[in-house]
Amino acid sequence: METRALQLPPTILFEKRDHIAIVTINRPDAMNALTKEMLLGIDHAFAEIEADPELWVSILTAAGDRAFCCGMDLKDAIPALTAGDSLGYDDPTKRQFSDVFKPIIAAVNGLCIAGGLETLLATDLRIAAENARFGLGEVRWGLVPAGGSHVRLPQQVPWAMAMQLLLTGEPIDAKRAYEAGLVNEVVPLAQLLPRAIEWAEKICKNGPLAVRTAKEIAVRALGVESGFVLERALSAKVFASEDAKEGPRAFAEKRPPRWTGK
Protein backbone atom coordinates (compact mmCIF):
# COMPACT_ATOMS: atom_id res chain seq x y z
CA MET A 1 0.00 0.00 0.00
CA GLU A 2 1.24 3.47 -0.87
CA THR A 3 0.04 6.68 0.73
CA ARG A 4 0.45 9.83 -1.30
CA ALA A 5 1.09 13.09 0.53
CA LEU A 6 -1.12 15.92 -0.68
CA GLN A 7 -1.83 19.31 0.81
CA LEU A 8 -5.23 18.31 2.14
CA PRO A 9 -7.02 19.11 5.40
CA PRO A 10 -6.97 16.28 7.98
CA THR A 11 -10.67 15.79 7.29
CA ILE A 12 -9.88 14.47 3.78
CA LEU A 13 -7.68 11.37 3.47
CA PHE A 14 -6.00 10.17 0.27
CA GLU A 15 -4.60 6.72 -0.33
CA LYS A 16 -3.20 5.06 -3.43
CA ARG A 17 -3.36 1.29 -4.03
CA ASP A 18 -1.83 0.39 -7.38
CA HIS A 19 -4.14 2.05 -9.96
CA ILE A 20 -6.88 2.79 -7.40
CA ALA A 21 -7.21 5.97 -5.33
CA ILE A 22 -9.26 5.95 -2.13
CA VAL A 23 -10.54 9.30 -0.86
CA THR A 24 -12.07 9.28 2.62
CA ILE A 25 -14.19 11.99 4.22
CA ASN A 26 -12.80 11.98 7.75
CA ARG A 27 -15.04 13.86 10.13
CA PRO A 28 -17.07 11.08 11.76
CA ASP A 29 -17.67 13.01 14.98
CA ALA A 30 -19.75 15.49 12.93
CA MET A 31 -21.48 12.85 10.75
CA ASN A 32 -18.92 13.75 8.05
CA ALA A 33 -20.57 17.14 7.50
CA LEU A 34 -18.68 19.19 4.92
CA THR A 35 -17.06 22.57 5.36
CA LYS A 36 -15.88 24.76 2.49
CA GLU A 37 -12.32 23.67 3.30
CA MET A 38 -13.35 20.04 2.95
CA LEU A 39 -15.12 20.67 -0.36
CA LEU A 40 -11.97 22.27 -1.73
CA GLY A 41 -9.91 19.39 -0.32
CA ILE A 42 -12.08 16.84 -2.15
CA ASP A 43 -11.68 18.84 -5.36
CA HIS A 44 -7.89 18.93 -4.93
CA ALA A 45 -7.78 15.17 -4.35
CA PHE A 46 -9.76 14.45 -7.50
CA ALA A 47 -7.72 16.92 -9.53
CA GLU A 48 -4.69 14.89 -8.48
CA ILE A 49 -6.42 11.69 -9.55
CA GLU A 50 -7.26 13.14 -12.96
CA ALA A 51 -3.67 14.34 -13.43
CA ASP A 52 -1.94 11.10 -12.34
CA PRO A 53 -1.62 8.67 -15.29
CA GLU A 54 -1.08 5.79 -12.86
CA LEU A 55 -4.49 6.26 -11.23
CA TRP A 56 -7.34 4.80 -13.26
CA VAL A 57 -10.30 4.66 -10.88
CA SER A 58 -11.20 6.11 -7.49
CA ILE A 59 -13.30 5.16 -4.48
CA LEU A 60 -14.98 7.83 -2.38
CA THR A 61 -16.01 6.75 1.12
CA ALA A 62 -16.14 8.11 4.67
CA ALA A 63 -14.90 7.31 8.15
CA GLY A 64 -17.06 5.68 10.79
CA ASP A 65 -20.18 3.54 10.57
CA ARG A 66 -22.94 6.14 10.95
CA ALA A 67 -22.67 8.53 8.02
CA PHE A 68 -21.22 8.81 4.54
CA CYS A 69 -21.98 12.54 4.60
CA CYS A 70 -24.88 14.48 6.09
CA GLY A 71 -24.28 17.48 3.84
CA MET A 72 -22.79 20.86 4.52
CA ASP A 73 -22.07 21.96 8.07
CA LEU A 74 -24.91 24.46 8.51
CA LYS A 75 -22.81 26.76 10.69
CA ASP A 76 -20.33 27.03 7.83
CA ALA A 77 -22.64 26.84 4.82
CA ILE A 78 -25.76 28.87 5.60
CA PRO A 79 -24.02 32.22 6.15
CA ALA A 80 -21.98 31.62 3.00
CA LEU A 81 -24.91 30.58 0.80
CA THR A 82 -27.25 33.34 1.94
CA ALA A 83 -24.42 35.81 1.20
CA GLY A 84 -24.09 34.45 -2.34
CA ASP A 85 -20.90 32.42 -1.83
CA SER A 86 -20.66 29.68 -4.48
CA LEU A 87 -18.50 27.55 -2.13
CA GLY A 88 -15.74 27.20 -4.69
CA TYR A 89 -17.95 26.54 -7.72
CA ASP A 90 -17.74 29.87 -9.50
CA ASP A 91 -18.59 28.52 -12.96
CA PRO A 92 -22.41 28.16 -13.03
CA THR A 93 -22.18 25.47 -15.74
CA LYS A 94 -20.27 23.08 -13.47
CA ARG A 95 -20.84 21.16 -10.25
CA GLN A 96 -18.81 18.71 -8.19
CA PHE A 97 -16.76 16.31 -10.36
CA SER A 98 -17.97 17.90 -13.59
CA ASP A 99 -14.45 17.61 -15.02
CA VAL A 100 -13.56 14.22 -13.52
CA PHE A 101 -13.75 11.60 -16.26
CA LYS A 102 -12.01 8.74 -14.50
CA PRO A 103 -14.63 6.49 -12.84
CA ILE A 104 -15.66 7.24 -9.26
CA ILE A 105 -17.10 4.49 -7.05
CA ALA A 106 -18.97 5.63 -3.95
CA ALA A 107 -18.86 3.34 -0.91
CA VAL A 108 -21.74 4.62 1.22
CA ASN A 109 -21.21 3.67 4.86
CA GLY A 110 -24.30 5.23 6.42
CA LEU A 111 -26.44 8.36 6.22
CA CYS A 112 -26.18 10.07 2.83
CA ILE A 113 -28.32 13.20 2.82
CA ALA A 114 -28.36 16.77 1.53
CA GLY A 115 -24.91 17.63 0.17
CA GLY A 116 -23.87 14.03 0.77
CA LEU A 117 -26.46 12.83 -1.73
CA GLU A 118 -25.44 15.59 -4.13
CA THR A 119 -21.89 14.24 -3.98
CA LEU A 120 -23.22 10.72 -4.55
CA LEU A 121 -25.06 11.87 -7.67
CA ALA A 122 -21.73 13.02 -9.11
CA THR A 123 -20.26 9.51 -8.84
CA ASP A 124 -20.61 6.64 -11.29
CA LEU A 125 -21.03 3.38 -9.37
CA ARG A 126 -22.47 3.18 -5.86
CA ILE A 127 -22.15 0.45 -3.25
CA ALA A 128 -24.25 1.00 -0.13
CA ALA A 129 -24.05 -0.53 3.31
CA GLU A 130 -27.29 -2.00 4.61
CA ASN A 131 -27.63 0.84 7.13
CA ALA A 132 -27.38 3.58 4.48
CA ARG A 133 -30.18 6.11 4.03
CA PHE A 134 -30.55 8.67 1.26
CA GLY A 135 -32.37 11.99 1.19
CA LEU A 136 -32.54 15.66 0.29
CA GLY A 137 -34.02 17.42 3.31
CA GLU A 138 -33.30 21.01 2.29
CA VAL A 139 -36.95 21.93 1.59
CA ARG A 140 -37.80 21.13 5.21
CA TRP A 141 -35.70 24.17 6.14
CA GLY A 142 -36.75 26.51 3.35
CA LEU A 143 -33.71 25.75 1.21
CA VAL A 144 -32.97 23.87 -2.01
CA PRO A 145 -30.12 21.49 -2.89
CA ALA A 146 -28.18 23.68 -5.30
CA GLY A 147 -25.29 21.30 -5.96
CA GLY A 148 -26.76 19.80 -9.11
CA SER A 149 -29.50 17.57 -7.70
CA HIS A 150 -32.34 19.17 -9.69
CA VAL A 151 -30.50 18.18 -12.87
CA ARG A 152 -28.71 14.96 -11.98
CA LEU A 153 -31.33 13.21 -9.87
CA PRO A 154 -34.14 13.12 -12.50
CA GLN A 155 -31.59 11.73 -14.98
CA GLN A 156 -30.63 8.89 -12.66
CA VAL A 157 -33.90 7.67 -11.12
CA PRO A 158 -37.53 7.67 -12.29
CA TRP A 159 -39.24 11.06 -12.21
CA ALA A 160 -41.64 10.15 -9.40
CA MET A 161 -38.78 9.01 -7.16
CA ALA A 162 -36.80 12.17 -7.94
CA MET A 163 -39.80 14.31 -7.01
CA GLN A 164 -40.37 12.28 -3.83
CA LEU A 165 -36.83 13.02 -2.68
CA LEU A 166 -36.81 16.67 -3.79
CA LEU A 167 -40.27 17.70 -2.58
CA THR A 168 -40.91 15.74 0.64
CA GLY A 169 -37.47 15.99 2.21
CA GLU A 170 -37.93 12.46 3.56
CA PRO A 171 -35.14 9.87 3.20
CA ILE A 172 -35.30 6.37 1.73
CA ASP A 173 -33.44 3.28 2.91
CA ALA A 174 -30.76 1.33 1.05
CA LYS A 175 -33.21 -1.30 -0.24
CA ARG A 176 -35.45 1.36 -1.80
CA ALA A 177 -32.42 3.16 -3.24
CA TYR A 178 -31.34 -0.08 -4.90
CA GLU A 179 -34.83 -0.70 -6.28
CA ALA A 180 -34.87 2.83 -7.73
CA GLY A 181 -31.48 2.38 -9.38
CA LEU A 182 -29.77 4.98 -7.22
CA VAL A 183 -27.18 2.43 -6.04
CA ASN A 184 -25.73 -0.65 -7.75
CA GLU A 185 -25.49 -2.97 -4.78
CA VAL A 186 -26.27 -3.23 -1.06
CA VAL A 187 -23.88 -5.16 1.18
CA PRO A 188 -23.20 -5.61 4.92
CA LEU A 189 -21.11 -2.76 6.31
CA ALA A 190 -18.07 -4.99 6.89
CA GLN A 191 -18.02 -5.89 3.19
CA LEU A 192 -18.44 -2.33 1.90
CA LEU A 193 -14.88 -1.22 1.14
CA PRO A 194 -13.70 -4.69 0.04
CA ARG A 195 -16.62 -4.85 -2.40
CA ALA A 196 -15.89 -1.36 -3.72
CA ILE A 197 -12.27 -2.40 -4.27
CA GLU A 198 -13.49 -5.47 -6.16
CA TRP A 199 -15.50 -3.22 -8.48
CA ALA A 200 -12.49 -0.96 -8.94
CA GLU A 201 -10.28 -3.92 -9.78
CA LYS A 202 -12.80 -5.07 -12.41
CA ILE A 203 -12.58 -1.66 -14.07
CA CYS A 204 -8.78 -1.68 -13.87
CA LYS A 205 -8.71 -4.85 -15.98
CA ASN A 206 -9.98 -2.78 -18.90
CA GLY A 207 -8.12 -0.28 -21.06
CA PRO A 208 -7.81 2.93 -19.01
CA LEU A 209 -8.11 5.25 -22.02
CA ALA A 210 -11.20 3.41 -23.24
CA VAL A 211 -12.78 3.52 -19.76
CA ARG A 212 -12.09 7.23 -19.30
CA THR A 213 -13.36 8.04 -22.78
CA ALA A 214 -16.52 5.97 -22.30
CA LYS A 215 -17.38 7.97 -19.19
CA GLU A 216 -16.47 11.31 -20.79
CA ILE A 217 -18.73 10.68 -23.78
CA ALA A 218 -21.61 9.58 -21.56
CA VAL A 219 -21.26 12.59 -19.25
CA ARG A 220 -20.78 15.22 -21.93
CA ALA A 221 -23.65 13.84 -24.02
CA LEU A 222 -26.05 14.60 -21.14
CA GLY A 223 -25.68 18.35 -21.76
CA VAL A 224 -26.32 19.33 -18.15
CA GLU A 225 -24.74 22.80 -18.34
CA SER A 226 -27.91 24.77 -19.08
CA GLY A 227 -29.71 22.97 -16.27
CA PHE A 228 -26.94 23.86 -13.84
CA VAL A 229 -27.16 27.52 -14.85
CA LEU A 230 -30.93 27.49 -14.30
CA GLU A 231 -30.49 25.80 -10.92
CA ARG A 232 -27.95 28.43 -9.82
CA ALA A 233 -30.18 31.35 -10.86
CA LEU A 234 -33.40 30.10 -9.28
CA SER A 235 -31.69 28.78 -6.15
CA ALA A 236 -30.17 32.20 -5.50
CA LYS A 237 -33.68 33.62 -5.11
CA VAL A 238 -34.49 31.00 -2.49
CA PHE A 239 -31.27 31.58 -0.54
CA ALA A 240 -32.01 35.31 -0.48
CA SER A 241 -35.55 34.78 0.89
CA GLU A 242 -36.97 35.23 4.36
CA ASP A 243 -37.88 31.53 4.43
CA ALA A 244 -34.20 30.66 3.93
CA LYS A 245 -33.41 32.58 7.11
CA GLU A 246 -36.37 31.20 9.04
CA GLY A 247 -35.70 27.53 8.26
CA PRO A 248 -32.17 27.28 9.71
CA ARG A 249 -33.23 29.53 12.60
CA ALA A 250 -36.07 27.16 13.44
CA PHE A 251 -33.72 24.20 13.11
CA ALA A 252 -31.27 25.78 15.56
CA GLU A 253 -34.10 26.62 17.98
CA LYS A 254 -35.63 23.14 17.62
CA ARG A 255 -39.10 24.40 16.66
CA PRO A 256 -41.35 24.15 13.58
CA PRO A 257 -40.60 26.83 10.97
CA ARG A 258 -43.06 29.67 10.44
CA TRP A 259 -43.16 30.03 6.66
CA THR A 260 -44.20 33.17 4.80
CA GLY A 261 -43.45 32.06 1.25
CA LYS A 262 -41.25 35.11 0.82
WOUR-V719783 format. One record per residue. N is the residue number from 1. RES is the residue in one letter. D_CENTER is the distance of its C-alpha to the mean C-alpha in Angstrom with 1 decimal. Layout:
n=(N | N)
res=(RES | RES)
d_center=(D_CENTER | D_CENTER)
This chain:
n=(1 | 2 | 3 | 4 | 5 | 6 | 7 | 8 | 9 | 10 | 11 | 12 | 13 | 14 | 15 | 16 | 17 | 18 | 19 | 20 | 21 | 22 | 23 | 24 | 25 | 26 | 27 | 28 | 29 | 30 | 31 | 32 | 33 | 34 | 35 | 36 | 37 | 38 | 39 | 40 | 41 | 42 | 43 | 44 | 45 | 46 | 47 | 48 | 49 | 50 | 51 | 52 | 53 | 54 | 55 | 56 | 57 | 58 | 59 | 60 | 61 | 62 | 63 | 64 | 65 | 66 | 67 | 68 | 69 | 70 | 71 | 72 | 73 | 74 | 75 | 76 | 77 | 78 | 79 | 80 | 81 | 82 | 83 | 84 | 85 | 86 | 87 | 88 | 89 | 90 | 91 | 92 | 93 | 94 | 95 | 96 | 97 | 98 | 99 | 100 | 101 | 102 | 103 | 104 | 105 | 106 | 107 | 108 | 109 | 110 | 111 | 112 | 113 | 114 | 115 | 116 | 117 | 118 | 119 | 120 | 121 | 122 | 123 | 124 | 125 | 126 | 127 | 128 | 129 | 130 | 131 | 132 | 133 | 134 | 135 | 136 | 137 | 138 | 139 | 140 | 141 | 142 | 143 | 144 | 145 | 146 | 147 | 148 | 149 | 150 | 151 | 152 | 153 | 154 | 155 | 156 | 157 | 158 | 159 | 160 | 161 | 162 | 163 | 164 | 165 | 166 | 167 | 168 | 169 | 170 | 171 | 172 | 173 | 174 | 175 | 176 | 177 | 178 | 179 | 180 | 181 | 182 | 183 | 184 | 185 | 186 | 187 | 188 | 189 | 190 | 191 | 192 | 193 | 194 | 195 | 196 | 197 | 198 | 199 | 200 | 201 | 202 | 203 | 204 | 205 | 206 | 207 | 208 | 209 | 210 | 211 | 212 | 213 | 214 | 215 | 216 | 217 | 218 | 219 | 220 | 221 | 222 | 223 | 224 | 225 | 226 | 227 | 228 | 229 | 230 | 231 | 232 | 233 | 234 | 235 | 236 | 237 | 238 | 239 | 240 | 241 | 242 | 243 | 244 | 245 | 246 | 247 | 248 | 249 | 250 | 251 | 252 | 253 | 254 | 255 | 256 | 257 | 258 | 259 | 260 | 261 | 262)
res=(M | E | T | R | A | L | Q | L | P | P | T | I | L | F | E | K | R | D | H | I | A | I | V | T | I | N | R | P | D | A | M | N | A | L | T | K | E | M | L | L | G | I | D | H | A | F | A | E | I | E | A | D | P | E | L | W | V | S | I | L | T | A | A | G | D | R | A | F | C | C | G | M | D | L | K | D | A | I | P | A | L | T | A | G | D | S | L | G | Y | D | D | P | T | K | R | Q | F | S | D | V | F | K | P | I | I | A | A | V | N | G | L | C | I | A | G | G | L | E | T | L | L | A | T | D | L | R | I | A | A | E | N | A | R | F | G | L | G | E | V | R | W | G | L | V | P | A | G | G | S | H | V | R | L | P | Q | Q | V | P | W | A | M | A | M | Q | L | L | L | T | G | E | P | I | D | A | K | R | A | Y | E | A | G | L | V | N | E | V | V | P | L | A | Q | L | L | P | R | A | I | E | W | A | E | K | I | C | K | N | G | P | L | A | V | R | T | A | K | E | I | A | V | R | A | L | G | V | E | S | G | F | V | L | E | R | A | L | S | A | K | V | F | A | S | E | D | A | K | E | G | P | R | A | F | A | E | K | R | P | P | R | W | T | G | K)
d_center=(26.4 | 25.7 | 23.7 | 23.0 | 23.5 | 21.2 | 21.4 | 18.2 | 18.1 | 19.0 | 15.6 | 14.1 | 16.1 | 16.9 | 19.2 | 20.9 | 22.7 | 24.8 | 22.6 | 19.4 | 17.1 | 15.2 | 12.7 | 12.5 | 11.0 | 14.5 | 15.1 | 16.0 | 18.7 | 16.3 | 14.0 | 11.7 | 11.2 | 10.2 | 13.1 | 13.7 | 15.2 | 12.3 | 10.1 | 13.2 | 13.7 | 10.5 | 11.7 | 15.2 | 14.5 | 13.1 | 16.0 | 18.3 | 17.1 | 17.8 | 21.1 | 22.4 | 24.4 | 24.6 | 20.9 | 20.1 | 16.9 | 14.2 | 12.6 | 9.5 | 10.4 | 11.5 | 15.0 | 17.0 | 17.4 | 16.2 | 12.4 | 9.3 | 7.9 | 9.7 | 8.1 | 10.3 | 13.8 | 15.9 | 18.8 | 17.1 | 15.1 | 17.6 | 20.5 | 18.7 | 17.3 | 20.6 | 22.4 | 20.6 | 18.5 | 15.8 | 14.1 | 14.8 | 14.0 | 17.7 | 17.9 | 17.3 | 17.0 | 13.9 | 10.2 | 7.7 | 9.3 | 11.9 | 14.6 | 13.5 | 15.8 | 16.1 | 14.4 | 11.2 | 11.4 | 9.0 | 11.4 | 10.3 | 13.1 | 13.2 | 11.7 | 8.2 | 8.6 | 8.3 | 5.7 | 4.3 | 4.7 | 3.8 | 0.9 | 3.7 | 5.8 | 6.1 | 7.5 | 11.1 | 12.4 | 11.2 | 13.5 | 13.5 | 16.0 | 18.5 | 17.6 | 13.9 | 13.4 | 10.9 | 11.3 | 11.1 | 14.0 | 14.3 | 17.5 | 19.1 | 19.3 | 20.3 | 17.1 | 14.7 | 11.0 | 11.6 | 8.4 | 9.5 | 9.4 | 13.2 | 13.5 | 11.0 | 11.4 | 15.2 | 15.3 | 13.7 | 15.6 | 19.0 | 19.6 | 20.8 | 17.8 | 15.5 | 18.1 | 18.3 | 14.7 | 14.9 | 18.5 | 19.2 | 16.4 | 17.2 | 15.1 | 16.0 | 16.7 | 15.9 | 19.1 | 18.4 | 14.9 | 16.9 | 19.7 | 17.6 | 16.2 | 12.5 | 13.0 | 15.8 | 17.4 | 17.8 | 19.7 | 21.2 | 19.3 | 21.9 | 21.3 | 17.5 | 17.4 | 20.7 | 19.7 | 16.6 | 19.2 | 21.5 | 19.2 | 18.7 | 22.5 | 23.2 | 21.3 | 23.2 | 26.5 | 26.0 | 26.9 | 24.1 | 25.1 | 25.2 | 21.8 | 20.2 | 22.3 | 21.5 | 17.8 | 18.7 | 21.2 | 18.9 | 16.2 | 18.9 | 20.9 | 18.4 | 19.4 | 16.5 | 17.7 | 20.1 | 17.6 | 15.3 | 18.6 | 19.6 | 16.4 | 16.9 | 20.6 | 20.6 | 17.9 | 20.0 | 22.8 | 21.0 | 20.0 | 23.6 | 25.1 | 27.0 | 24.8 | 21.8 | 24.0 | 25.4 | 22.3 | 21.0 | 24.7 | 25.3 | 22.4 | 23.9 | 27.4 | 26.4 | 28.1 | 27.4 | 26.6 | 29.5 | 28.2 | 30.3 | 28.3 | 28.8)
